[in-house]
Amino acid sequence: MRSWGRDASDLANGGSVDRITFPRMTTGRIVKVGLVQRSAGGDPAANTESTAKGIREAAARGADIVCTQELYRSRYFCQTESHEHFALAEPIPGPTTESLQALAKELGVVIVGSLFEKRAEGLYHNTAAIIDADGKYLGKYRKMHIPDDPQYYEKFYFTPGDLGFQAFDTAAGRIGTLVCWDQWYPEAARLTALAGAEVLFYPTAIGWHPAEKAETGAAQVSAWQTMQRSHAIANGVYVAAVNRVGHEGPAGGGLEFWGASFVCDPFGVVVAEASQTAEEVLVAEVDLGRQEDVRRNWPFLRDRRIDAYAPITKRLLVG
């Protein structure tokens, strides 16, 4: 394996992979990514306004693309199975996408907004809408992997996505979006990267069960970040994950969302990370030319054995 200016003995003597250097291309393809990490209350209008303020702040700090957390208009309602929560859903395009379009056009930024989509009576999706910097609605991604765990009862609410893994050409570059539980699946990241995405966005709502935090909390956050950093490395892309923050649910129970929104580069290096306890607007500079630079030196896509991967479509290869 090439070390780009650092040999094996240097690494063996305590060098860090994160500190490896190699010749950098001068591309002029610098953009800024903004992530709006928020806590959520019970009033959708107030949550929407808070997120809009965060988008405005990100734009004022130079962001070219801004992404919201998962289902930003409400608390994370999937902690319980309750029919009343279906009233939160709306068509896409619809009222909220229209307001995001107006905001994107006003600020001149690309917006990725995570929404609860009502497709038809009794048919709902967890969906990300992509709005270009001129206010044009570009399309949507419907969450493909739907969890069903204690306090993450998403199968009650969401039909699995049927639009496939996509990338969208925007004023700030070609981007792809996946949603939360998708982040644990290398297949999803790979297919979105193969569609040409230069940045993978992950609107997220993930947190601790309070009773588990002391024992496994740090390991859970580390695993979450490590998984997404691996997507960046394996595919030679930037990854931007935006989580909510704060406690939602009854005292002593519910979920404590761990924040820690972050951006990492195609080498897996975390270039910016938000607080685990507070609302924050994270803005990070990304050089889209790194993709060419890193992929030339780590040509994972070139060396894929696509002729040997047919079994990946099977549920299991034994038993």
Helices and strands as residue ranges (DSSP letters): H 8-12, G 17-19, E 30-37, H 44-60, E 65-68, G 77-79, G 83-88, H 95-107, E 110-120, E 123-131, E 137-142, E 148-149, E 152-153, G 154-156, E 168-170, E 173-177, G 180-184, H 186-194, E 199-203, E 207-208, H 210-235, E 238-242, E 245-248, E 255-258, E 262-264, E 270-273, E 280-287, H 290-297, G 306-308, G 310-313
